[in-house]
Amino acid sequence: MSQSDDDIDWSLTTFEGVRIEQMRRWAELPLDRIVAALEEMEQYAARLPGKVPVNTKQEPS
């Protein structure tokens, strides 16, 4: 099944657009699903070798 160019929301094809869509979908989840997802991500992170940085963004000085 193919979509025509008129049916595609091209704003969602940029990095910023994808991030906004991810946040929109995350915000629609009920709280229990959010907590379950965070717990599942924590379990996956615990299986990774070494330490994974939580936040790599530098604060502006």
Secondary structure, DSSP 8 states (H G I E B T S, - for coil): ----GGG--GGGGSHHHHHHHHHHHHHHS-HHHHHHHHHHHHHHHHHSSS---S-------
